[in-house]
């Protein structure tokens, strides 16, 4: 039997994602909390290999995948069946995924002692599981929200059975939040919204691993002027989604006026299959396919070397319909000390972060971006690189080590209160 360290405090972490799947926020917490007198055991669910790029965060705590029931190989139908059967068995918003995870966890941790239950999610599951585990074990409950439904109303279905389920889950989520000892989330906007249901709500930004992301001294001259992007691109089906149109328009104009030429000017993406198809068709539509290079995801350890080969780093934000979304990549970009541009939004939280760090500029029209790229391209032709004067003292506050300390502080306060969630 696995023995948790008796000299350390122990967290039971119930998560939707965990490395090597996508979930660097909890992966880095698990990595650094062991240096702060906390250990953990993690239960999460399996996800596709497309998101499994965080092998560098495996092995710091004991973690296992809980197999979920499969009733149909069509994802949407399988989920609907799971939800309906779960409600019949366990009540409103209880799914068969909750049933499977709850039973698996309770059987797995017999005779093990914990001080705290932690749950992190990007939507709803496994909040209910974590609540019932905390209730059963009479332990404090800390909830972490990386994303919530309200931040992007177009990302999740709003009509039909799926829309009804979403509304039910929001209502139940808010009730569960009210029973938590503490809540953490990723932005001030998220904190303000969730804080209406629990006053003990804290903002802990996403961030960067200072062991991987840091400015390289004496930047080498680059043979091409490269604008680089890592992450998903394909937008949701609404106006104002994350898309590169402003940038593509500026590049189209630079090309038509003979200011740039292929091979010397490169727009480089590292992204997923759906985004690859979207980018290829969009580049063809703008007539700039010769300037665009597209590659698949790279593992986390390789991202710094990818960014280091770029003159400018690109952030795409969904300007019109999202709130409080600050992706991990922006913090990693800042930590590299590379010039960063943000489109298509010049006054959102990401734009403010770039401005406060003195790391670059944000744009919401192609004309301003066109003139900026002319200036930077000329600078590259002269120097072989782009000067950037990022305030690294400001950026240092977003290191994963510092964020782990913030989490642990909240954990320590939670166990001192000895408040466990009551029945809903």
N, C-alpha and C positions, 0 to 999 in steps of 0.2 A: 504494500500500500504506500502511496505517496504521502510523505509527511511534510506539512508546511512548517516553516521555521518558527519554533516557539519563541525565539528572541525577537522576532519581528511582528508587526501588525499585519494581518492578512485580509486582503480584499477578494471577494468573489465577484468576478467581472462577467456580466452577461451581455453579449454584444451581437449586433447584426453582422459586423465585419471584423476581421482581425488578420494581421499579416500571417502568411504571405499575400492574402487577399488585400484589397484596398482598405486601409484604415490606419494611416500613419499617425493620426492623433492619439488613438489608444495604443498603438504599437510603440510609440516613443514614450508614452506615459509608463508602460510596462518596462521599458528599457531602463528608465532613470529612477523610477520609484524604489527600485531595489537598493539604490544608493542612499535612500532617505528612510530606512527602517520600515519599509513596506514591501510585502511580497504579494503575489496574486496567483489565482488560478482562473483561467479564462475558458468560457464556453461561447462558441459562436456557430454560425451556419456556413455551409459551403457556398462558394461562388465560382463563376467561370474562370478559366485560366487566363482570360484576357485581362483580368484585374490583379492577377497574382504576380506582382512585380516588387514585393517588399521582403525578399528573402533576408535582407540585412537586419530585419527586426524580429526574426524568429529565434527562439531559444532562451530568451531572458526570463520568461516565466512559463509555467506549465500551461499549455493551451491545447484544446481539442475541438474538433468539429462535431456538432450534433446532427446526425442524419435526419432530414425532414421527410415527411410522408409524400409519396407520389401517387396520385390518383389518375392523372392524365398527363401526357407529354406536352400538351399545349399549355404554356405557362399561365395564361389568363384563366383558363378553365380550371386548371389545377388549384390556383389560388382561390378561386371562387368556391370550389368544393371544400377546400380546407377551412375557409371562413364559415361557411354554412354549417358544416359538421361540428366545428368548434363551438359555435353559438348554441347549438343543440345540447352539447355536452357540458360546456362550462359557463355559458352566459354571454351577454352582449360584448362584442369585440374580442372574445376569446376564440382563438383559432386552433386547429389541430396542430399547427406549428408550435403554438404556446404549450399545448398539451404534451407534445413530444419532448420539447425542451425542458419543461418543468419536471416531468417524470425522470428524464435522463439525469438532470442535475441533482435532484434529491437522492437518487440511488447512488450517484457517483461520489457524493460528499459525506456519506455516513461516517461518523466518528471524526470528521474534520472540523476544526474550529475556525470561525471567521469573525472579524470585527465589523465588517461593512459589506454592503452589496452595492456594486457600481453597474450602471447600465448606460451604454452609449448607442444612439440610433440616428439614422438619417431620415426617419419617417415616424413609424409607430412601433412595429415589432422590434425587439422583444420587451417593451415596457411592461406589459401586463405580467409576463413571466417573472421579471425582476421584482415587481411589486409583491406577487404572491410568495416568492421565495423569501423576500425580506420579512413579510408578515409571518410566514411559517417559522422562520428562524429567529424572529424578534430582533432584527438587526436594523440599524440606520440604512437609509437608501439615498444614494446620490445619483441623479440623472444627468446625462450629458447629451446635448442635442447639436449634432453637426449641421443638420438641415432640418427645416420644418416645412409643412405643406404650404403655409401662407407666404413663404418667401418668393414663390413662383407659382401663381395659380394655373399656369399653362403646363407645368411639368407633370401634373397628375390629372387624371380624368375628373371632370366636374359633373358629368351627366350619367344617367343610368345607374345600374347597380354599383359600379365602381365609384361614382360620385357620391352615392348614398353612404357607402362604406367609409369613404374618406371623411365625410361630415361626422359620422358616428365616431370614428377614430379620433378626430380632433376634440370632440366633446369628452371622450374617455381619457384622452391624453391630458387634457387640462385638469381633470379630476385627479388623475394619478400624480401630476405635478404638485397639486395641493397637498398630497400625502407624503411627498419626499422631504427628507431632512435638508437637502440642499440641491440646487440645480446649477449646471454650468452650460454655457453656450458660446458661440463663436464671434458675435459682434454686438455692438451697442443696440442695434435695432432688434436683434433676437432677444437680448436681455430685457429690453423694455416690454416686449410683447409677452414673453414667458413670465416675467416678473409680476404681472398682474394676477397670476395664479399662485405664486410663491415668492414672498418677499426676500427669501434667502437665495436669490439668483445672482450668479456671478458671470462676468464675461472673461473668458480665456481665449485669446486669439489662437488661430492656427499658427504654424511657425516653420522654422527651418532647423535642420541638424547642423550644428556648428562644426561637427567633425567632417562633414561633407561639403557644406556650402560656405565659402569664404572667398574674399578677393584674392586673385592670383597676382603676385607682384610682377612689375615690369611686363605688362601685356605684350605678347608677341604681335608682330605685324601680320595681319590676316590677308590671305591672297584674294578673298572675296568679301564684299560688303554683305554680311549675313544678318537678316532679321530672323530670330528664332522663336519658336513657340512649342511648348510641351503641354499636352492636354487635349480634351475633347473640344470639337469645334461645331459639329452639326447642331443647328439651332432647333428649338421647339417650334411648333407650327403657329407662331404668332409674330406680330410686329414687335420689333425691339429685342429680339432674341440675340444670343451671342452669335455674331457673324462678322466676317472680315471685309464687308463691302466698302467701307470708307478707305481702308488700306488698299484694297484692290483698285479702287478708282484712282487713288494717288499714284500707284505704280503704273497703271495704264497711261496716265498723263505723262509721267516721267519717261516712259518708253516711247510714246508717240512724239515727244519733243526731242528725242535723241540724247537725253541727259544720262540715261543708264543703258546698259546692254546685258544680255544674258551671260551667265557664268561669273561676271564681275559683281552683279547685284542679284542676291538670292534670298528668297522667302522660304524658310525651311520649317516644316512641321513634323512633330513626332506625336502620333495620334492613333485613334482606333479605326476599325474598318468602315464604320458608318461615316465617320468624319472624312476619311480618305475619299470615299465616293463623292461626298458633298464638295470637298475642296477641288477635286479634279474637274467636276462639272462647272463649278463657279469660276475657276481659273480660265477654263475654256471660254466661258461666256464673256469674260472681260478681255480675252485675247492676251493673257499674260502667262500662259502655261509654261513657256520657256524659262520663266523666272522662278517657278515654284518647284521645290523638292519636298516630297512627302515620304515619311518613314513610319514604321510601326513603333509602338511603345518601346522604351528601353527600361531596364531594371533601375531601381532607385540609385544604386551606387554609380551608375554610368551617367546620370543626369548632369552632374557638375561639369564633366568633360564636354558634354554636348553644349551646355550653356557657355562654356569658356571659349568655344569656337564662334561665338556670335558677337557682332558689333552692337546690336540692339536686341533687347528682349521684348516680346510682345505679350500683352494681356488683352484678352477679349472679354467684355462684360455684356450681360444682357441688360441694356440700359433702361428700357421702358417698363419692364414687368417684374423685375426682381428687387428684393430688399435685403440688405445686409450680407450679401454673398461676397465673401473674401476668400478666394481659393488659396490652397497651400502654395501654389506656384508663385504668387506674388511675393511671399515672404522669402522664398528660395531665390528669386530673382534679385531682390534687394540685397540679400546676403552675399551674392556674387560680386556686388559692386559694379554691375553693368548698367548702362543706360537703358531705361525701361520706358516703353510707350504703352498707353492704355487707350483703346477704342472700343465702342463709340460713345464714351461718356466722360465728361470733363468735370463733373461736380459730385460724383458718388464717393463712397467710402474708399474704394480702391484708388481713385484719383487723388483723394486727400492723402492717403498713405504715401503714394509716390511723391507728392509735393512736399509733405512733411519730412520725408527722408532725403529730399533734394536729389532724387535719383533719375528724374526724367520729366515727361510731360504727358498730358492726356488730351484727347481730341474728340470732337463730335462733328467735325466736317472735314472733307477731303482736301479742301484748299489749304487750310492751316497745316495739315499733315504733309501735304505736298512740299510746301516751303521748308518745313522742318527737315524732311528727308533730303532735300537738295543741300541744305546746310551740312547735315551730318555726312552725306555722301562725299561732299567736297573735302570735309575734314579727313575722312578715311583715305581719300586719294592722296592727300598730302602726308599723313602720319602713319597710315596702315592700321589705325585703330581709332576708337572714339574715347575721348576723355570723359570721365564721369567722377563726380565728387560727392558720392553718396555719404551721408552722415552715418558712419558705422556705429557710433555710440548710440544713436537713436534706434538703429536696426537691431542692436544687440538685445533689446527687450523682448524680441520675438523668438529667441532661441528655445528649442524644445526642452532643454535643461531647466530654463527659468519657468516655463509653463508647467513642467512636472512639479516644481516646487509649489506653484500656485494650487495645483490639484491636491497635493499632499497636505497643504495647509488647511484646505477645505475638509479633507478626510479626517484630519486630526480634530478639527472643531466638531465634526459630525459625531464622532464616537464619544467625545466628551459630553455631548448633549444627551446621549443615550435615548434618543427619540426614535422609535421604530414605527413604521406606517400602520395605521389602523385599517380596519375593513372599510371598503368603499361603501 
